[in-house]
């Protein structure tokens, strides 16, 4: 039997799709990229933005046509399936199963037997490794207790659940046997991780201290996404103390205005965020940042928008994920007074993006020339004699090498030039 998985949305969705593939292959299923060859299609969906859901409706129409041509088991899972179960069943009755986020593990059984499992709690899968990959996601917690006023995640992923320490260790040990070079620990609010080990409480920095000694081939450890309010001194010390910990931190800002942050229910302030940045820079040499930032939140004034622009300059990010407020049905912000006109949101976003692109170019050009340890991620599509790589600072490289290299090799690259957002150089070891 052949399967096809289409994945939309966040990194956790990607990790869960990888875990499903591992199970399906273990049961003898074969992967295909051709819908006409697929016996089973799984759409792993996202609900963070309306555009993501609209795209799924389009894909459902496509697979309805495919079902008319040949036998096909069509399954919709993920956050859209969790949020719109009844509507999906009503509007797309040709879908064979709508399976929510808690029940993804039952998908292989449904394909084989037609019987659907049901659970009232989230269960982690054994491994999220993608066969042959040099990089792997490692989910350590699911759900969120924060209820930011614009965010649908707590309603579709549920409350926070942390993966047992023992299971995280087993995953690390398994990835070591696969010669994985980098991992990303995942959670909607990854630094609120909370479990026990040997009868003692374990928070996120303690988890890092437990699992880092198990790593030999794994050279880069990243994590996403942390919440500024939970970024402790202990976590800062762990990042500073261990070479394997990436010195590039994704720290979501969302807004530079204390009033807007309060409306967002972010539970941190502009001043507190600036203090955290300073503390991190003081204790972690060479630290770089990326961030998430939103403009056009309800009632945001031009002055508050300017505060966000100035905070972006304060952060000095080498990359940023920028967007304007898009109401999500079911969240508090969707029904707030003072909704901003679309044209204003677009104008604010365009300026934000332009300033950030200029800023990150300026920051990266100032770094040249330098050398960095990078993991080889493949060959350049434009010139197959050149290799691609990524560093612990999440910088991307195109470089030459006199020796043949393979994905996952670790090399030192001397960066001499910048092309767009990518460093160019040559291997020096």
N, C-alpha and C positions, 0 to 999 in steps of 0.2 A: 504493500500500500504506500502511496506517495502523498506527502503533505506539503503545504505551503503556508508560511506564517508571514503576515504583514503586521509590522509593529509601528505604532504611532505614539508620540508623546515623549515622556521622560525616560531617564536612564534606568529607572527601576522597571519600567515596562520592557525595555530592551533586555535587562538581566533576566526577567521572568520568561521572556520568549526564548532566551538561550537555555534556560533550565528545562523548559518544555521540549526543546529540540533534543537535549541530552536524553530525556526519558523516551521520547519517540524513537530515536535511533537505537537506544538500548533494547527496544521491543521489535526491532527489525524494520521500522518504517524507513522510507527513502525520501530525501529532500528533493524538491523540484522548485524551479523558479517560474515554470510555465503553468499558468492557470488551466490550460487545456489538458495537462497531464495529471493534475492534482485530484486525488480521491477525497482529500480533506483540506479545507481552507480555514485558517484561524485568523480572525481580525482582532488584534490586541489593541484596544482603542484608548483614546485620551479624551478628557472632558475639560481640560484647563481653559481652552478657548473655544468659542462657538465655531470658528473656522475649522478646527480639528474634527468636530462632530459633523459639520457639513460635508467634509471630505469622505467620511465613512458612509454617509447616505449615498454618495456617488459610487463608492466601491460596492455597496450592497446591490445597487442597480446593475452594475457590471456582472457580479457573480450570480444574480438572478438569471441573467442571459446565459451564463455558463451552465447553470443547473438544467436549463432547457436542452442543452446539447449533450450532456453526459451526467452520469450519477456523480453526485458531489455532496459531501457532508460540509455544511457551512455553519461555522461557529463564531459568534461575536462574544468577546470577553473584554476585560479591562474596565476602566472607569466609566466609559459611556454605557457599557452594559449594566454596570451597577446603578447608575443614575437614571437610566431610561428603560429599565427592563420591560415594563408594561407597554410603553409606547413602541419599542422595537418589535415586540411580539405582535402588536396590533398592526403596525404599518409595514412590517416585513415578515409576514407569516411563513415565507419560504425559508427563513433562517431556521436551521435544525435545533440550535441551542443558544440561549443567551445565558452566559455564565459569568457571574460577578467576580470581583477581585479576590474574595475569600475562597473561591472554589476552582481556581485555575488548575490546581493539581489534579482535579478530576477529569480534565479534558482528554488525556490519552485513554482513560477507561471509557468515556463516552464514545469516542471514535470506534473503539473495538466492540462495545456491547450495546451502545445506545442508552445506557443508564447514566444518569447525572447525579453526582454527589452533591451534598449540601452541608454547609458548615456555618456556624454563627461566629467563627473567629478566624483570623488570618493564620495560615501555616506557611512557614518557610520551606523551600525545597532543599534537597540535599546539596546540590551544586549548581552554580550559575555559569559554569565554564563553557565557552564556545570552542569546540574541537579545533585545534591547530592555532589558536590565537595566542599572541604574546602578551596580551592585556586582558584583564578580566574584571568585571564588576563583582563586588561582594556585598550584597544587601545585609545590613546588620539591624535595621529596624524598619517598621512600616507604620504608616498612619501619622497623625499629627493631633496634638492637643491644643494648638495655639489659636485656631479659629481667626486667622487674619480676615478682616471683613470683606476682602475681595476674592478670597480663595475657596475653591470648591473641594480641595483635597480632603479635609476632615470628614466631609459628607460621603465621599465615594471610597475612601481608603480606611476610614474609621479611626478609632483612637490608637495611640502609640502602643506598639508591641515590639519588644526587643528580642532579637535572636539569641539563644543561649550561647554563652562563651564557648562551651565545649564544641558546639557545632561550627562556630566561626574558626576555631583552631583546626578542626578536621578539614574545613574548606581550604584553609591556608596550606595545610600539609598536602592536600590533593593537588593544589595549584603548583606547589613546589615540584611535584613529580612530573608536571607538564612543562616545566621550564618557563613558566610565566615570568615576565620581567617587571610588570607594573600592575597594581590593583587600585581600584577606587572603591572605598567603603561608602555604601549608599544608605540614605534615609531621608525622608521628607524633612526631618529636623535631626540630622545625624548626631549632633553633639548633645542630644537629650537622652542618648542611649542609657539604659538602666537595667542591670541584671545582677546575678550573684555568681560567685565562683569560690569553691572551697569554703562555702558558708559565709563569705564576705561580700559586701555590696561592691558592684563594679559600675563605674560611670565611664564615659567615653575615653578620657585620657588614660584611665586605668586599663581599659580594654586594649588600647594601643600598646601600653607597656607589657601586657601579657602576650600579645601575638607577635610583636616585632622580633623577639629572639628566635621564632620559628622560621624566619625568612632568610634564605640564602641566595637563591636565584632571583627572587623578587627584589628589585633595586629601588623602585619608586612606589611610595604609598601616598595616595591622594584620598580626599574625602569630600563628599557633597551631599546635601547642602547644610551648612551649619547656620544656626541662628545667632546673631550678635549677642542677644541677652544671655545665652548659655555658653559663651566663649570664656572659659575660666582661666585663671593664672596657671593652673596645673596643665591645661591643654597647651597653652603657650610654651611652657617649659618642655613638654614632651616634643613638640615640633622643633624647638631649638636644639634639643639634646641628641636627637637621632638623625643620622645622615640619610637614612632611607625615607624619612618623612619629607614630602615635597615642600619646598619653601615658596610655593605659589598657592595662595589661599583664595578660594571663592567665598566672598563674604557679602551676602545680599544686603544692600543698603535700602532699596525701594524708594526712599525719599530723603531729601536733606532737610526737611522741615519737621520740627518737633510736633507741631499741631497736626500735620497730615499723618505723621507716624502714629499719633494717638488715634486718629480716625481709622487708620488701617489696623488698629489693635496690634501693633508691632511690639509694644511694651519696651521700647528703648527710645532714646532721645538723640537729637543731633549732637549735643555736647558729650553724651555717653559714647556715641559712635566715634567721635574724634578722639576721645581719651583712649578707647580701645585700639584704634589705629596706631597711636603714639606708643602705647605699651608694647604692641606687637613688633613694631619697627625697632624699638629699643632693644628687645630681647631676642629677635630672630634676624641675624645679619643677612642682607641680600634678599629680604622678603619682597615678593611681588603680589599684586592683588588682581582679581577679577570680581565683578559684581553683577547684580540684577538691579535695574532701576526703572521706575514707572513714572510717567508724567500724565497729567490730565485727570488725576483722581478727583472725585467730586469736591467742589468748592475750592480747589487749588487756585490761589491767586498768582499773578505774575511775579510778585515778590517771593512767594514760596517756591515757585518754579526756579527762580534765580538762585535760591538757597540750594536746590538740588544741583544746579550747574556748578556752583562753587564747591559743593561737597565732592563732586566728581574730580575737580581739580585737586582737592585735598587728598583724595584717595590715590590719584595718579595710577589708575588701573592700566595694565597692559592689554586687557580685553574687557568687554562689557556686553551684557545682554540687555538690550534696551527696547522698551515697548510702551504703548500708551494704554491707559485703563480701558478695559473691555468688559462691560458688565456680564457677570455670570448669574443666570437665574438660580435662585436659592441661596445667594450670599447677601449679607446685609448691605454691602456697598451698592448692589444693583438697584436698590430702592431708596438710596440716599437722595436728599434734596441737593440741588446745586450741581447737577450733571453738566460736564463741560462739552461744548459744541465740538463736533468731529473735526472741523477745520482748525480749531484752536489746538486740539490734541495733536493733529498732524504737524502743524507748524512747530510746536514745542519739541516733538520727537525729532523732526528733521534737524533742528539746531543742536539738540543733544547729541545726535549721531555724528554730525559734522565735527563738532568740537572734540568728541572722543576719538574719532579717527585721526585728527591732527595731533592730539595729545599722545596717543599710543605710538604714533610714528616718531614723534619727538623723543619720547622716552627710549624707544628701541634704538634709534640712531645714536643716542648718547652712550649706549652700552658698547658700541663697536670701538675697536676690535676686541673680541673675547673668545675664550674656549669654554666648551660645555660638554658634559657627559650626556649622550643621547641614546635612545633606543631606536633602532632602525625600524621604520614602519612600512617600508616598501620602496618602489622605484618611481621616479618622476614620470608622469604620463607624457609630458612634453619632451623629455629627453631620457631615454631608458639607461643611458650611461651614468645618470645621476641618481642618488639615493635620497629618500625622505627620512626624517627623524624627528623625535620630540624629546624635549628635555624635562627635567624635574620642575622647571619653572613654566611648563606648558608652552614653551616657545617652539615654533616649527622651523625646520631646517631643510634646505636642499643642498646637497654636498657631493663632492667627488671622492672617490676612493680608488687607490691603485689595486686593492685586493677585493675579491668578490665577497659580498655580504649577503646575509639573509635576514628576513623579518625576525625581530627579537634580539639580534646581535646588539651588544653594547659597545659604543665607540666614543672617542673624543673628537669633537669637531671644532675647528677654528673658524669662527664666523668673521667674515670680512666685509660683508655688504648686506643691505636690506632691500628686498623686492616686495613691495606691498606690505604684508604682515609677516613675511617669511624671511628668515636669515639665510644667506648663501655663504658657502665656504667649502672647506676640504677637511678630510679626515687627517688627523695628525698622530695617531698612535698605531 
